Amino acid sequence: MSLLVVGLSHRSAPVSVLERAALSTDSQIKLGQDTVAAEPATEAVVLATCNRIELYADVDKFHAGVAELSTLLAQHSGVGLDELTPYLYVHYEDRAVHHLFSVACGLDSMVVGEGQILGQIKDSLAQAQELHTAGRLMNDLFQQGLRVGKRAHSETGIDRAGQSLVTFGLEQLASGADVETWARGKRALVIGAGSMSSLAAATLARAGVREIVIANRTYERAERLVQILTAQGDTDVTARAVPMDAVAAEVTRAGLVVSCTGATGLVLTAESVATAVEGRLPAQTGSASVGAETAGSETPGAEVPLPPTSVGTEEGCPLDLAAVPGGGFSVAGEAAVAGMDAATLEQHAAWVDNATVDRRERGRAPVADAELITALAATVRVSGRIPERRRPEPLVEVPRPEPVLALLDLAMPRDIDAAVHRLAGVRLVDIESLAEASAGAPMAADVDQVRRIVSDEVAAFGAAQRAAHITPTVVALRTMAADVVASEIARLDGRLPGLDDKQRGEITQTVRRVVDKLLHAPTVRVKQLAAEPGGAGYADALRTLFDLDPETVAAVSRADDETDGSKRDAENRGRA
């Protein structure tokens, strides 16, 4: 086994890089095909979700495999290799198995324990099977990964820690309130009809929203999702489908929008969202424009003057402002600090910053004063002013109105313009904010148990793969032994032609039993030894000791692969 995985995820790369590196479905297909066409790889599976892009491959050379897989990821993602490399991680053999099993259990998810990743792993394997880029290793690995993930969810309480990104995102939008209470009665717009959008629609229906509108580029898929929602029967939600060109109009009616499409450009711009909430905000806030807190106090369209720089109090100021020429500081560079010693200026800066410790030092060298004054003068030249001469009054934050529109963007790259964050009356939660929120989320106590399950399953998978590696050699050895028995029986027939069938049968059975007994213990033991770490060399030793033809061993291995492939094709046809 030479399993290699190269990838990047929310744990290794910022969301901005993940967003740029996101792969479309066509790009995923081409990446898998190009990987198996490359020299180091014989099998490949692409696992791409909203917060990870990983390429799994069976390679015959480690360093060449890393270089080739990294280059292919860069080519198909459109992000330069030099820029992408710092964010890539590499796992090999047992570490690669451990990584996939951890991913399948939700331990590596943005929301620890979420179960949606199992469906994404299953879809990735199905795609690779359809493209014939998955062979025995990839099929065994991903099938076992699915079983490990299911075992973790059934045997532990990891589900108590885990949520879907949809649920977690809705909790962030609700700002600590109960999601069902917050969502009840809202009109919801779901943009997209894929697996994430379907999960969002089902979650919103259970939460008690009044209406769900599904918008999708393929109108038939939106209609199909509406039919699924209405056929469930466990909710009384009203659902309808609309084409994508109706999104702008639907946003004006919606209280909640969830978007997860495969679009490469923005689905909702800041301007379209601002237009959608115009007229829905309280009168005193007007639109979502900057400076709305001054509305009503000035003539419309008039320029609001900036407050003076000296607003504040002089109480306790360490400088004698009356003694300063001109009644205060000027903004004329060195003239602003002429005659002031650096220690006094430093103390004044501390006072303005609400410091209480006297930082004035006695006996400072003139050189130190000169350096500080020069630095302060340089600041004046750049900023046009020196530090405030009075202690500033505390800032009064202007309260933002309660959101009238909640937006949940689960797409990668993003569907909704990040500038929407600045609009009054709008709350946006996207992949980036979800990553920040989940970073400090507590992990369930069951996580340690899941980690033990993963470790045990990795050891078992490695042992099974190593044992399977020697099986063709053992089969070739037994085939050679059977050929020797057949040859000797034929030779015996020539020397003793008078043997009847019963005698010949007894002799043949006796010889076969002897050979089987001689081979039984060594072959059983060699399988046990090969299953242990470092046991790969036993197959080579067996071939050398018995002078087995390598091509015979390879032929057995190919025959097993063809048989396994036929079984998988039959299973896939049966599922279809």
N, C-alpha and C positions, 0 to 999 in steps of 0.2 A: 504494500500500500504506500503510495506517494501522494497523499492528499494535500493540496495546497489551497488556501483561501487568501485572497487579497481584497481589501475593501475599505470603506470608510463609513462612519455612522455618526449619530449625534454625540457619541462619546469621544470621538476623535477629531471631529471637524465642526467649525461653526456652521450655523444654519445657512449663512450666506453662501458658503462653499457647497453644501449639500444641495441647495436650491439650484445652483448653476450646473452641478454635476448630475442632476436628475435625468433618468433615462426614460424615453418614451417606450411604448410596447415594441415598436419596430426596432428601436435601438437595442433593446434587450435581446430580441431574436437574433439580430445581426452580431451582437457581441458573443453570444453562445456559439454561433456557427463559426465565427472567425477564430474563436479560442481553440476549438477542436481541429481547425485547419492549420493552426500554428504547430511548429515542430515539437515543442516540449509536452503538449497536452494531448490526451486521447479521449477524455470525457470532460464535460463542463455543465454547470448549472448556474444561472444568474438569479440571485435573490435581491430584488429591488423593491423597497417599500418607501413610505414617506420620510423615513429617517435613517435609511441605510441602503447602501449599494455594495453588494458583495459578489465576487466571482469565485466559484469553487471549481477546482479542476484536478484531474489525475495526471500528474506530470512525471517524467522520467529524470528530470534534472532540477534541483532546487533553485539554484541561482538563475539559471536561464528561465525557469518558470516564473520566478518573481519578476524578472525584467520584462518578460513577454506579457504577463497578465497586467502589470502596471501600465505598460504602454497601451494595451488594448483598452483598458478602462479610461485612460486619458483621451484616446482617439474617439471613442464612442460617446463620452460625456461632453466633449468639447472644451474641457478644462486642460490647460497646458500641463505636461508632465511635471515640469519644475514646480509649478504652483500646487499641483495635486499631491506630490510625493510626501510633503511634511504631514499630511493628514491620513495617509494610508497605514493600515496595520496588516501584518502578515502572520498567519498561523500555519503550522506544518504538522502533518500526520496526527498524532494523538491530540495536540493542542488545537488543531483544526476541528477534530471531532468534538472536543470539549466545547469549543466556541459555538458550533451549530446546535448542540444539545442545550446549551445555556440560552441561546436565542429562542429555541423552540419552547422552552419552559417559561419564557418571558423575563428571565433574569437580566437580559441585556436590553430590554425595551425601555423606551422613554418613561412609560408608566409600568413599573415593575409588576410582573404577574399577569399582564394583559394576555388574553387568549386569542386575539385576532391574528397574531403572527402565525399560528398553526395553519390557518386557511391560506395565508400568503406563501408559506413553505410548500404546502400541497400544490398550489397553483404553479409555483416555480418548477417543481418536479414534473408536473403534468406537461408543462410547456417544453421542458428538455426531452421528455419521452416522445412527444409529438415530433420534435425536430431531430430525434435520434442522436442527441448529444450526450445523453445519459446512458452509461453502461452499467456493468455489475456494481462497481464501487459507488457511484452516485446514487443508484437505486437503493442499494443496501443502506447507505448513509442517511439519505433523506427519509426513507421509510422508517428506519429506526429512530430518527429524530422526531418524527411525528408520534411514534409510540411513546418515546420518553416524555414528550410534552404532555400527552394525554395522561400518562401515569402521574406526572407531577401535579396535574390539576385534580386528579381523582383521589390521590393518596395524601395530599397535604391541603392546607388551607390557604394556598398561595392566591386563590381567587379572592380572598378577603382583602389582600393587598392590591390585587390587580384590577384594573378597569380598562375599558377600551379608551382610545384617545377621544372618542366622541363624548363618552361620559365624563372624562376628566376635563375636557374643554368646556362642557356645559356647566360643570361645577365652578370653573374659573369665571365664566360669564355671570353665574348666579352670585358670585362674591360672598360665599359662605352661607347663603340661604339654601333651603331645601330645593333641589332641582325641580321636583314635581310641582311644588307650590309656585316656584318662579315661572315655570314654563306653562302652567295651566292657563288655557284660554288664549294663548298667543297664536298669531298667524305665522307659520314657518315656511320659508322657502329653502329647498334643498337643490343646489346646483350640481348636477352630475348624477349618474345612475349606476356607478360601479359598486364594488363591494363596500367601500367606506361610506359612500352616500346611502346605500341600502341600509347599512347599520345605523346611520344617523337618522334616517326616516323611521325605522322601527323603534329606535330609542325615543324619538320625539313623540311617536304615537303612544307609547307606553307612559310617557311623562304627562300626557293629557293636553297637548296642544289642540287648538280648535280646528286648525286647517293646515294641511301640508300640500305645498305646491312643488312638483318635481319638474325641473328644467334640464334638458339635455340636448346635445347637438343631434343625436339620433332620437327623434321623437318617439319611435316605437319602443325604445328601451325605457323611456320615461313612462309611457303608458303601461308597460309590463310591470314596472315597479309599483305603480298606482294599483294595479290589479292585485298584486301580492299583498299590499297594505290593506286593501278593502276586504280581501278574502280571509284574512286572519280571524276576524270576528271577535277578537278579545278587546277591541277598542271601538269607540264610536267616532273616530276622527274622520273628517272629510278630506279626501285626497283628489287631486286632479293634476294632469300633465299639461305643460306648456312648452312651446319651442324656445330656443335660446334667445331669439330676438325679443322675447317678451320679458326678459329678466329685469330690465330697467324699470318697466312699469310695475312689476310684481314687488320690487324692493320698496317702492313707495308705500305699499300696503302692509308689508311684513314687519313683524316685531323682532324676528329672529331669522338669520340667514346662515346656513351651513353650506360651504362650498368645498368640493373636492373633485376637480376635473384633471384631465391630462393635458390641459392647454399650456402652451409655451408662453403665452402672453397673459396680461391681466384680464380677468373677467369683470371685475368691478374696480373702476378708478376712483380716486378720492373725489373728483368732481361729480361723478354720478351718485356717489353716496351722499355728498353734501346736498345735491339736488333732491335726493330722496327724503331727507329729513327736514328740508326747508318747509317751514309752516307747521311742523309738528312739535317745535320747541316752545317753551314758555315765552311769552311776549317780551320779558325783560332781557332775554338773551339774544333775541333776534335770530340771526343765522349763526352758523358755526364759525364765525370769523374771529380773528384775533382782535383783542381790544373790546370785545362785546360788553365787558363790565362797565364801560363808560357810556353805553348807549342810554340816551334819554337825558344825560347831564350836559351835553354839548349840542351845538347846532349841527344837524345832520351834514356830514361831509366836511365839517371843520376839522382842522388838525389839532389834536390834543397835545398841549405843551408838556414837555418832560419836566419832572419835578427838579428843583434846584439840587445841586450836589451837596449842599451843606445842611440838608434836612437832618435834624437830630438834636442831641443835647451836648452842651459843652461841660456839663457838670463832671468834675473829677479829671478834666483833661490835664495832662502833665505839662503841656506847653502854655506859655503865657501869650495867648493869641493877640492880646492888645499890644504887646511889644513887637509883634511881627510887623515889619514895614508893610503899609497898605492894609493893615487889619487882617491879614491872613496870607495864605500862600498864593503865589502866582503860578502860571503854567509856562513860564519862560525858561525852562531848563534849569541850569545851575543857579540862577537867581532865586529860584523857589526855595533853595535850602542854604543860601548864603548865610554864613554866620551861625548856623545851627550845628552843634556837635552831633556826631553820629549816634552816641549813646542816647541822647534825648529823643532823636528821631525814632530810634528803635523802640524806646519806651512808648512813644506816642502810637506807633503801629500796633504794639501789643494792647494798648488801651482801646483803640478803635476796634480791635478784634475781640474785645471783652475779656482780655487776659487780666489776671489779678496779681501775678507775680512781678515784682520789680526787676526788670532785666538790665537796668543801668549798671554798667560796670565802671569801676574806678581804675584810673591808671592805664586806660587804653592808649595804645601807641597811635600817634598821628597818622601812620600809614594805614592802620585799620579803619580810622575815620574816613580817610580819603577814599579807600576802596568802597566803603558803604555808600558814601555820598555820590561817587561816580556811578555806582550801580543804580541808585535811586534816580539820578539825573537821566540815565539811559532809559529807564522806565517812563519817565516823564515825556521824553522825546517820542517814544512809540505810542503811548496811550493818550497823550495830550493833557494828562492831569496827574497829580500826585495822590497818595492815599487820602481819604476823607479826613478833614481836620476835626470833625465831630463824630461822636459815636452814633452810628445810624440807628434809626428806629427799626423795630422788628417789621419784617415784610408781612403784609396782610394778603393771604392767599384768596384769590377770587374763586368762590365755589363754582364747580362745573355743574350744569344741570344733570338730572338723572337721565341715563341713557334711554332714548326712545327706540333705538335700533341696536341689537346685539348681533355681532358678526363672528362666526367661527370658521377660520380658514385652515383646512387640513391638507391642502394641496402642496406638492413640492414639484416644480417651483410654485410660488405663491399665486393664488387666484385674485387676492384682494390687495390693493395698493397699501403699503405699510403707512403711507401718509395719513390714512384714515384715523390712526391713533390720535392725531392732533385735533380732530373734529369734535366740537361740543355736541353732546347728545348721542354720541356713538361710542360703543365699546367693542374693540376688536381683540380677539384672542387668536393667535396663529401659532405655527409650529415653534417659532422662536420663543414666544412667551410661555408656551407649554413646557419647553425645555428648561427655562429658568424656574418655573413653578415646581417642576418635578424634581429638580436637583436637590431640594431640601426636604422632599417628602419622606416620611418615615417608612422603613421597610418592615414587612410583616415578620413575626417570629418564625414563620414557616419557611422563610427563605433559606435558612441554614439546612433544613431538611431537604429542600429541593436541591441544594448544592451537593449534598451527600448522594442523592439519587443520580445526579449527573455524573459524579465521579465514578460511582459503581457501574453505570451504564457505559461510560467511556472505556473502562477496563474490560468489560464484557465484550464490547464491540471490537476492541483491538484484538482480544484473544480469538474471537470468531474469525476475524479477517486473517490473522496469522495462521490459524488452523486451516482455513480455506485455501490459503496460499500453497500449502504442502499437499493438499488433496490430489491435484493432478499428478504429482510425483508418485504418491502412493498407488493411485489407480494404474499409472504406467508400470510400476513395479509388479503389481498383481497380474497385469496383462502379460508382461514378459514371463512371469512364472507359469501362467496358464499355457503360453505358447511352448515353454520348455516341456511341460507335462504332455501336451498333445504330440510333440515331436518324439518324445521317448516312448509313448504308447504306440505310435506308428512304427517306430524302430523295433519294438517288441513284437508287433504283429508280423514283421518280416522274418524275425528270427524264430518265432514259435507260431507258425501258421495253423497249427492244429488246435489252438485254443478255441473253445466254444464261446458263445456270447456271454454266458453267465460268468465264466472264468475271466474273460477280458473285462467285464464290467467291474468285478471285484477288485482286480488289479488296478484299474483306472481310479476307482474310488479311494483305494488305499494310498496311491501316490498323491492324489489331490489332498487327502487329509493330512498327509505328512507335510506337504508344502504349506498348506494353510496354517498348520500348527507352528511351523518354523517362522512364518511371516507375521502371525497374529501379534505376538508380544512386541516385536520391533516396530510394527506400523502403529499400534495403539500408543506406544510410548513416544514415538517420534511426533505424533499429533499433539500429545500433551506438552512435549518440550517446545514444539513450534508455536503453541499458543501463548507461551510465556514471553515477556519482553526480551528482545534480542534473539528470538528463536527462528528468525528468517533463514539463518545459515544451515539449518538442518535439512532443508530441501536440497541444497547444493551438495551436502555431504552424502545424502541418500543417492543422488544421481551419480556421484563419483564412485561410491562403494560398489554399486551394482552396474556401473557402466551403462546407464540408461541413455537412450538417444534423446537429446534436448528437443528435437522436432516432435518426437512422440508425445512428450510431456506437453508441449505447446498445442498439439492437436487435441489432446484431451481437454485442455483449458478452453480452446475455441469452441469445442463441441458443447461444453457446459454453458458457455456464454450464449450460444445460439439457442440452446434449450430454454435458458432463463428468459431470453428475449422473446421467444415464442409464447411463453407463459404470460409475460407482461402484456404482449400485444392482445392476447386472448382476453385477459382481465380488463384491459382498456376498452375493447370492443363490447365486452359484457356490460361495463358501466355506462357506455354510451347508449 
